[in-house]
Amino acid sequence: MVKFSDRLGKLSPYPFVEISRIIAEKRAAGADVVTFGIGDPDIPTPQPIIDRLLTASQYAPNHRYPETDGLPEMRRAFAQWYDTRFNVKLDPDTEVLPLIGAKEGIGHAAFCFLDPGDIALIPDPAYPVYGVGTMFAGAESHIMPLYEKNGWLPELDAIPADVARNAKLMWLNYPNNPTSATASEEDFISAIAFCRENDIALLHDAAYSEVGYDGYKPISYLEVAGSKDIGLEFHSLSKTYNMTGWRIGMAVGNAAMIKALFQIKANLDSGVPQAVQEMAIEALTGPQDCVADNLDAYTRRRDRVVKAVKTMGMSVDVPRASLYIWAKVPDGYTSAEMAQLLLEELDVVVTPGSSYGKYGEGYIRLSLTTPDEQIEKGCQRLETWKIPPPKGS
Ligand SMILES: Cc1ncc(COP(=O)(O)O)c(C=O)c1O
Protein backbone atom coordinates (compact mmCIF):
# COMPACT_ATOMS: atom_id res chain seq x y z
CA MET A 1 0.00 0.00 0.00
CA VAL A 2 1.48 3.40 -0.91
CA LYS A 3 1.56 5.95 1.90
CA PHE A 4 0.20 9.44 1.31
CA SER A 5 1.24 12.57 3.19
CA ASP A 6 -0.50 13.68 6.37
CA ARG A 7 -1.22 17.06 4.78
CA LEU A 8 -3.39 15.41 2.17
CA GLY A 9 -5.54 13.99 4.94
CA LYS A 10 -5.93 17.47 6.44
CA LEU A 11 -7.46 18.89 3.26
CA SER A 12 -11.22 19.25 2.99
CA PRO A 13 -12.54 18.78 -0.54
CA TYR A 14 -12.11 22.16 -2.33
CA PRO A 15 -15.64 23.61 -2.08
CA PHE A 16 -16.16 24.21 -5.80
CA VAL A 17 -14.91 20.79 -6.82
CA GLU A 18 -17.69 19.32 -4.70
CA ILE A 19 -20.28 21.80 -6.00
CA SER A 20 -19.26 21.12 -9.64
CA ARG A 21 -19.75 17.41 -8.99
CA ILE A 22 -23.26 17.95 -7.59
CA ILE A 23 -24.22 20.21 -10.51
CA ALA A 24 -22.95 17.67 -13.06
CA GLU A 25 -24.89 14.91 -11.31
CA LYS A 26 -28.11 16.97 -11.25
CA ARG A 27 -27.76 18.01 -14.89
CA ALA A 28 -27.11 14.43 -15.95
CA ALA A 29 -30.39 13.55 -14.25
CA GLY A 30 -32.15 16.19 -16.37
CA ALA A 31 -32.45 19.02 -13.81
CA ASP A 32 -32.43 22.63 -15.05
CA VAL A 33 -29.83 23.87 -12.58
CA VAL A 34 -29.24 27.60 -12.07
CA THR A 35 -25.91 28.28 -10.43
CA PHE A 36 -24.98 31.20 -8.22
CA GLY A 37 -21.94 29.15 -7.14
CA ILE A 38 -18.37 29.87 -8.23
CA GLY A 39 -17.21 33.42 -9.05
CA ASP A 40 -16.21 32.68 -12.63
CA PRO A 41 -17.25 35.42 -15.11
CA ASP A 42 -19.68 34.15 -17.75
CA ILE A 43 -18.91 37.13 -20.03
CA PRO A 44 -16.25 36.15 -22.59
CA THR A 45 -12.72 37.58 -22.59
CA PRO A 46 -12.83 40.81 -24.68
CA GLN A 47 -12.06 40.23 -28.37
CA PRO A 48 -8.89 42.41 -28.59
CA ILE A 49 -7.35 40.23 -25.86
CA ILE A 50 -8.27 37.05 -27.73
CA ASP A 51 -6.94 38.55 -30.98
CA ARG A 52 -3.64 39.21 -29.25
CA LEU A 53 -3.49 35.55 -28.20
CA LEU A 54 -4.09 34.44 -31.78
CA THR A 55 -1.18 36.54 -32.99
CA ALA A 56 1.05 35.65 -30.04
CA SER A 57 0.42 31.95 -30.56
CA GLN A 58 2.04 32.18 -34.03
CA TYR A 59 5.27 33.60 -32.64
CA ALA A 60 7.71 30.72 -32.13
CA PRO A 61 9.64 32.21 -29.14
CA ASN A 62 6.32 32.10 -27.27
CA HIS A 63 6.30 28.32 -27.65
CA ARG A 64 9.24 27.97 -25.30
CA TYR A 65 9.61 28.15 -21.50
CA PRO A 66 8.79 31.60 -20.15
CA GLU A 67 11.05 33.32 -17.60
CA THR A 68 9.75 33.17 -14.03
CA ASP A 69 9.72 36.95 -13.82
CA GLY A 70 7.91 37.24 -17.13
CA LEU A 71 8.29 39.59 -20.08
CA PRO A 72 9.76 42.99 -19.12
CA GLU A 73 7.04 44.64 -21.23
CA MET A 74 4.38 42.88 -19.21
CA ARG A 75 5.89 43.99 -15.88
CA ARG A 76 6.10 47.54 -17.22
CA ALA A 77 2.47 47.40 -18.37
CA PHE A 78 1.41 46.33 -14.90
CA ALA A 79 3.50 49.01 -13.17
CA GLN A 80 2.00 51.61 -15.51
CA TRP A 81 -1.52 50.36 -14.83
CA TYR A 82 -0.84 50.61 -11.08
CA ASP A 83 0.39 54.15 -11.43
CA THR A 84 -2.63 55.21 -13.49
CA ARG A 85 -5.16 53.40 -11.34
CA PHE A 86 -3.77 53.93 -7.82
CA ASN A 87 -1.04 56.51 -8.22
CA VAL A 88 1.38 53.95 -6.77
CA LYS A 89 4.87 53.81 -8.28
CA LEU A 90 6.39 50.37 -8.77
CA ASP A 91 9.79 49.38 -10.12
CA PRO A 92 8.83 46.92 -12.87
CA ASP A 93 12.11 45.03 -12.47
CA THR A 94 12.07 44.45 -8.72
CA GLU A 95 8.54 45.08 -7.45
CA VAL A 96 6.34 43.18 -9.93
CA LEU A 97 6.06 39.42 -10.42
CA PRO A 98 3.60 37.61 -12.73
CA LEU A 99 1.64 34.71 -11.27
CA ILE A 100 -0.21 31.78 -12.82
CA GLY A 101 -3.32 33.39 -11.36
CA ALA A 102 -3.46 35.01 -7.93
CA LYS A 103 -4.34 31.61 -6.42
CA GLU A 104 -0.95 30.16 -7.34
CA GLY A 105 0.91 33.12 -5.85
CA ILE A 106 -1.18 33.10 -2.68
CA GLY A 107 -0.52 29.41 -2.15
CA HIS A 108 3.22 29.70 -2.80
CA ALA A 109 3.65 32.90 -0.76
CA ALA A 110 3.28 30.86 2.41
CA PHE A 111 6.61 29.14 1.64
CA CYS A 112 8.38 32.51 1.63
CA PHE A 113 7.51 33.27 5.23
CA LEU A 114 6.43 30.16 7.08
CA ASP A 115 8.34 27.21 8.47
CA PRO A 116 6.82 24.28 10.40
CA GLY A 117 5.34 25.50 13.68
CA ASP A 118 5.14 29.18 12.63
CA ILE A 119 1.94 31.19 12.94
CA ALA A 120 -0.03 32.97 10.22
CA LEU A 121 -2.96 35.28 10.95
CA ILE A 122 -5.81 34.13 8.75
CA PRO A 123 -9.23 35.78 8.44
CA ASP A 124 -12.38 33.65 8.70
CA PRO A 125 -14.58 33.58 6.65
CA ALA A 126 -12.06 33.76 3.81
CA TYR A 127 -10.90 32.51 0.46
CA PRO A 128 -9.64 29.04 1.49
CA VAL A 129 -6.15 29.28 -0.04
CA TYR A 130 -4.66 31.47 2.73
CA GLY A 131 -5.24 28.71 5.28
CA VAL A 132 -4.38 25.86 2.93
CA GLY A 133 -1.05 27.48 1.96
CA THR A 134 -0.29 27.90 5.65
CA MET A 135 -1.02 24.24 6.32
CA PHE A 136 1.09 23.10 3.33
CA ALA A 137 4.01 25.05 4.81
CA GLY A 138 3.54 23.13 8.08
CA ALA A 139 2.53 26.30 9.92
CA GLU A 140 -0.48 27.07 12.12
CA SER A 141 -3.36 29.39 11.27
CA HIS A 142 -4.39 31.72 14.06
CA ILE A 143 -7.93 32.58 13.03
CA MET A 144 -9.01 36.23 13.00
CA PRO A 145 -12.81 35.99 13.12
CA LEU A 146 -14.61 38.50 10.90
CA TYR A 147 -17.96 39.65 12.24
CA GLU A 148 -20.76 41.55 10.57
CA LYS A 149 -20.81 44.02 13.51
CA ASN A 150 -17.23 45.06 12.60
CA GLY A 151 -17.91 45.39 8.88
CA TRP A 152 -16.17 42.02 8.38
CA LEU A 153 -12.80 43.47 9.41
CA PRO A 154 -10.52 41.68 11.89
CA GLU A 155 -10.39 42.77 15.53
CA LEU A 156 -6.67 43.33 15.81
CA ASP A 157 -6.93 44.09 19.53
CA ALA A 158 -8.33 40.62 20.10
CA ILE A 159 -5.14 38.93 18.86
CA PRO A 160 -3.27 37.77 21.99
CA ALA A 161 0.08 39.56 22.46
CA ASP A 162 2.14 36.35 22.34
CA VAL A 163 0.44 35.27 19.12
CA ALA A 164 1.07 38.69 17.58
CA ARG A 165 4.72 38.58 18.62
CA ASN A 166 5.24 35.15 17.09
CA ALA A 167 3.13 35.52 13.95
CA LYS A 168 5.04 35.94 10.69
CA LEU A 169 2.27 36.61 8.24
CA MET A 170 -1.18 38.21 8.02
CA TRP A 171 -3.60 37.83 5.12
CA LEU A 172 -6.25 40.43 4.29
CA ASN A 173 -8.62 40.59 1.32
CA TYR A 174 -10.72 43.66 0.43
CA PRO A 175 -13.04 43.90 -1.43
CA ASN A 176 -13.69 40.68 0.38
CA ASN A 177 -14.68 37.25 -0.76
CA PRO A 178 -17.13 36.00 0.47
CA THR A 179 -18.61 38.90 2.49
CA SER A 180 -18.24 41.72 -0.11
CA ALA A 181 -16.94 44.00 2.65
CA THR A 182 -14.56 46.81 1.74
CA ALA A 183 -11.68 48.37 3.68
CA SER A 184 -10.92 52.05 4.09
CA GLU A 185 -7.54 53.73 4.22
CA GLU A 186 -7.87 53.86 8.03
CA ASP A 187 -8.44 50.11 8.15
CA PHE A 188 -5.22 49.52 6.24
CA ILE A 189 -3.37 52.06 8.41
CA SER A 190 -4.37 50.10 11.55
CA ALA A 191 -3.34 46.77 10.01
CA ILE A 192 0.01 48.16 8.84
CA ALA A 193 0.72 49.65 12.29
CA PHE A 194 -0.10 46.31 13.94
CA CYS A 195 2.09 44.33 11.54
CA ARG A 196 4.99 46.77 11.72
CA GLU A 197 4.94 46.68 15.50
CA ASN A 198 5.07 42.89 15.48
CA ASP A 199 7.35 42.34 12.44
CA ILE A 200 4.62 40.58 10.50
CA ALA A 201 4.45 40.48 6.70
CA LEU A 202 1.09 41.85 5.56
CA LEU A 203 -0.17 40.29 2.35
CA HIS A 204 -3.24 41.80 0.74
CA ASP A 205 -5.34 40.00 -1.84
CA ALA A 206 -6.90 42.60 -4.15
CA ALA A 207 -8.47 40.22 -6.69
CA TYR A 208 -11.68 42.31 -6.73
CA SER A 209 -10.12 45.78 -6.81
CA GLU A 210 -11.85 46.64 -10.10
CA VAL A 211 -15.33 45.51 -9.10
CA GLY A 212 -16.71 48.55 -7.25
CA TYR A 213 -20.31 49.71 -7.71
CA ASP A 214 -22.07 53.06 -7.91
CA GLY A 215 -18.82 54.98 -8.51
CA TYR A 216 -16.94 53.38 -5.60
CA LYS A 217 -13.29 52.65 -6.48
CA PRO A 218 -11.60 50.26 -4.02
CA ILE A 219 -8.20 51.47 -2.85
CA SER A 220 -4.94 49.58 -3.09
CA TYR A 221 -3.21 48.68 0.15
CA LEU A 222 -0.02 49.98 -1.47
CA GLU A 223 -1.51 53.50 -1.49
CA VAL A 224 -1.06 53.53 2.28
CA ALA A 225 2.20 54.79 3.79
CA GLY A 226 4.49 52.04 5.06
CA SER A 227 2.75 49.22 3.18
CA LYS A 228 5.63 48.56 0.81
CA ASP A 229 8.03 48.14 3.75
CA ILE A 230 6.18 45.09 4.99
CA GLY A 231 3.96 43.76 2.30
CA LEU A 232 2.76 42.56 -1.03
CA GLU A 233 -0.49 42.96 -2.88
CA PHE A 234 -1.91 40.16 -5.03
CA HIS A 235 -3.89 40.97 -8.16
CA SER A 236 -5.69 38.94 -10.70
CA LEU A 237 -6.73 39.65 -14.26
CA SER A 238 -9.39 36.96 -13.84
CA LYS A 239 -12.33 39.06 -12.70
CA THR A 240 -11.34 42.41 -14.20
CA TYR A 241 -10.97 41.15 -17.78
CA ASN A 242 -12.96 37.89 -17.67
CA MET A 243 -9.77 35.89 -17.87
CA THR A 244 -10.19 33.15 -15.27
CA GLY A 245 -9.38 30.48 -17.86
CA TRP A 246 -6.11 32.04 -18.99
CA ARG A 247 -4.49 32.07 -15.55
CA ILE A 248 -2.63 35.27 -14.98
CA GLY A 249 -2.22 37.46 -11.91
CA MET A 250 0.46 39.58 -10.30
CA ALA A 251 2.21 40.11 -6.98
CA VAL A 252 3.53 43.63 -6.36
CA GLY A 253 5.23 45.44 -3.51
CA ASN A 254 8.27 44.92 -1.31
CA ALA A 255 11.28 44.01 -3.47
CA ALA A 256 12.78 41.49 -1.01
CA MET A 257 9.44 39.70 -0.75
CA ILE A 258 9.04 39.70 -4.53
CA LYS A 259 12.50 38.16 -4.76
CA ALA A 260 11.55 35.50 -2.21
CA LEU A 261 8.41 34.59 -4.15
CA PHE A 262 10.44 34.56 -7.36
CA GLN A 263 12.86 32.05 -5.79
CA ILE A 264 10.07 29.76 -4.63
CA LYS A 265 8.31 29.92 -7.98
CA ALA A 266 11.49 29.47 -10.01
CA ASN A 267 11.91 26.14 -8.23
CA LEU A 268 8.32 24.99 -8.57
CA ASP A 269 6.77 26.28 -11.78
CA SER A 270 7.95 27.59 -15.11
CA GLY A 271 6.07 30.86 -15.25
CA VAL A 272 3.11 32.19 -17.20
CA PRO A 273 2.93 31.15 -20.89
CA GLN A 274 4.23 34.10 -22.89
CA ALA A 275 1.22 34.26 -25.17
CA VAL A 276 -0.92 34.68 -22.04
CA GLN A 277 1.43 37.42 -20.84
CA GLU A 278 0.83 39.15 -24.16
CA MET A 279 -2.91 38.89 -23.50
CA ALA A 280 -2.29 40.63 -20.17
CA ILE A 281 -0.35 43.42 -21.91
CA GLU A 282 -3.29 43.91 -24.24
CA ALA A 283 -5.75 43.87 -21.34
CA LEU A 284 -3.80 46.39 -19.28
CA THR A 285 -2.86 48.80 -22.05
CA GLY A 286 -5.79 48.41 -24.47
CA PRO A 287 -9.29 49.90 -24.32
CA GLN A 288 -10.81 49.60 -20.85
CA ASP A 289 -14.49 49.80 -21.82
CA CYS A 290 -14.92 46.09 -20.99
CA VAL A 291 -14.33 46.92 -17.31
CA ALA A 292 -17.20 49.43 -17.32
CA ASP A 293 -19.40 47.07 -19.35
CA ASN A 294 -18.79 44.30 -16.82
CA LEU A 295 -19.73 46.65 -14.01
CA ASP A 296 -22.98 47.58 -15.74
CA ALA A 297 -23.89 43.91 -16.01
CA TYR A 298 -22.91 43.13 -12.41
CA THR A 299 -24.77 46.17 -11.07
CA ARG A 300 -27.95 45.06 -12.83
CA ARG A 301 -27.53 41.52 -11.54
CA ARG A 302 -26.63 42.67 -8.03
CA ASP A 303 -29.85 44.68 -7.78
CA ARG A 304 -31.92 41.82 -9.17
CA VAL A 305 -30.45 39.20 -6.82
CA VAL A 306 -30.67 41.45 -3.74
CA LYS A 307 -34.36 42.04 -4.51
CA ALA A 308 -35.04 38.31 -4.88
CA VAL A 309 -33.15 37.39 -1.71
CA LYS A 310 -34.98 40.05 0.28
CA THR A 311 -38.34 38.93 -1.13
CA MET A 312 -37.45 35.46 0.06
CA GLY A 313 -37.16 36.88 3.56
CA MET A 314 -33.38 36.82 4.04
CA SER A 315 -31.49 39.84 5.28
CA VAL A 316 -28.76 41.15 3.01
CA ASP A 317 -26.69 44.30 2.51
CA VAL A 318 -26.34 45.77 -0.97
CA PRO A 319 -22.63 45.20 -1.69
CA ARG A 320 -20.58 48.12 -2.91
CA ALA A 321 -17.89 45.87 -4.37
CA SER A 322 -17.05 42.29 -5.40
CA LEU A 323 -19.10 39.73 -7.27
CA TYR A 324 -21.04 38.33 -4.33
CA ILE A 325 -24.26 38.69 -2.42
CA TRP A 326 -23.75 37.57 1.18
CA ALA A 327 -27.14 36.77 2.67
CA LYS A 328 -28.05 35.80 6.22
CA VAL A 329 -29.96 32.52 6.46
CA PRO A 330 -33.03 32.46 8.68
CA ASP A 331 -32.69 31.23 12.27
CA GLY A 332 -33.02 27.50 12.61
CA TYR A 333 -31.03 26.70 9.47
CA THR A 334 -27.32 26.17 9.03
CA SER A 335 -25.83 27.58 5.85
CA ALA A 336 -25.23 24.06 4.51
CA GLU A 337 -28.86 23.10 5.21
CA MET A 338 -30.11 26.18 3.37
CA ALA A 339 -27.81 25.53 0.39
CA GLN A 340 -28.98 21.91 0.33
CA LEU A 341 -32.65 22.95 0.46
CA LEU A 342 -32.25 25.45 -2.39
CA LEU A 343 -30.57 22.78 -4.47
CA GLU A 344 -33.14 20.09 -3.73
CA GLU A 345 -36.28 22.21 -3.99
CA LEU A 346 -35.34 24.83 -6.60
CA ASP A 347 -32.32 23.41 -8.46
CA VAL A 348 -30.52 26.60 -7.42
CA VAL A 349 -26.86 26.40 -6.41
CA VAL A 350 -25.45 28.77 -3.77
CA THR A 351 -22.32 28.40 -1.67
CA PRO A 352 -22.76 27.81 2.07
CA GLY A 353 -20.89 30.41 4.12
CA SER A 354 -19.38 27.61 6.20
CA SER A 355 -17.23 26.66 3.17
CA TYR A 356 -15.22 29.79 3.98
CA GLY A 357 -14.64 28.90 7.62
CA LYS A 358 -16.66 28.49 10.78
CA TYR A 359 -17.38 32.23 11.07
CA GLY A 360 -19.10 32.08 7.69
CA GLU A 361 -21.77 29.89 9.28
CA GLY A 362 -25.23 31.46 9.09
CA TYR A 363 -24.75 32.95 5.60
CA ILE A 364 -24.92 31.88 1.99
CA ARG A 365 -23.01 33.41 -0.92
CA LEU A 366 -24.56 34.06 -4.32
CA SER A 367 -22.23 34.84 -7.21
CA LEU A 368 -23.26 37.27 -9.95
CA THR A 369 -21.19 35.57 -12.67
CA THR A 370 -24.16 33.88 -14.31
CA PRO A 371 -25.80 35.04 -17.56
CA ASP A 372 -28.69 37.52 -17.16
CA GLU A 373 -31.41 35.09 -18.26
CA GLN A 374 -30.15 32.50 -15.77
CA ILE A 375 -30.05 35.16 -13.06
CA GLU A 376 -33.64 36.03 -13.87
CA LYS A 377 -34.73 32.40 -13.85
CA GLY A 378 -32.97 31.78 -10.53
CA CYS A 379 -34.38 34.92 -8.96
CA GLN A 380 -37.92 33.99 -9.98
CA ARG A 381 -37.48 30.60 -8.37
CA LEU A 382 -36.18 32.18 -5.18
CA GLU A 383 -38.80 34.87 -4.79
CA THR A 384 -41.79 32.67 -5.54
CA TRP A 385 -40.69 30.11 -2.97
CA LYS A 386 -41.57 30.07 0.70
CA ILE A 387 -38.81 29.05 3.07
CA PRO A 388 -40.28 26.12 5.03
CA PRO A 389 -40.13 26.30 8.83
CA PRO A 390 -36.89 24.70 10.05
CA LYS A 391 -37.08 21.12 11.30
CA GLY A 392 -38.04 20.90 14.95
CA SER A 393 -39.71 24.34 15.05
C1 LIG B 1 -10.24 36.44 -2.92
C2 LIG B 1 -9.72 35.74 -4.11
N1 LIG B 1 -8.42 35.76 -4.37
C3 LIG B 1 -7.88 35.13 -5.43
C4 LIG B 1 -8.69 34.43 -6.31
C5 LIG B 1 -8.06 33.68 -7.44
O1 LIG B 1 -7.80 34.46 -8.55
P1 LIG B 1 -7.07 33.85 -9.80
O2 LIG B 1 -8.12 33.44 -10.78
O3 LIG B 1 -6.21 34.98 -10.32
O4 LIG B 1 -6.24 32.69 -9.35
C6 LIG B 1 -10.07 34.37 -6.08
C7 LIG B 1 -10.92 33.60 -6.99
O5 LIG B 1 -12.08 33.43 -6.82
C8 LIG B 1 -10.59 35.05 -4.95
O6 LIG B 1 -11.89 35.01 -4.68
The ligand as a Gaussian input file, in Angstrom:
#p B3LYP/6-31G(d) Opt

LIG

0 1
 C      -10.242000      36.444000      -2.923000
 C       -9.719000      35.736000      -4.114000
 N       -8.418000      35.764000      -4.367000
 C       -7.881000      35.135000      -5.434000
 C       -8.690000      34.434000      -6.306000
 C       -8.062000      33.681000      -7.436000
 O       -7.795000      34.463000      -8.546000
 P       -7.073000      33.847000      -9.803000
 O       -8.122000      33.437000     -10.776000
 O       -6.215000      34.980000     -10.317000
 O       -6.239000      32.692000      -9.353000
 C      -10.067000      34.373000      -6.083000
 C      -10.920000      33.604000      -6.995000
 O      -12.085000      33.429000      -6.815000
 C      -10.589000      35.047000      -4.953000
 O      -11.890000      35.005000      -4.676000

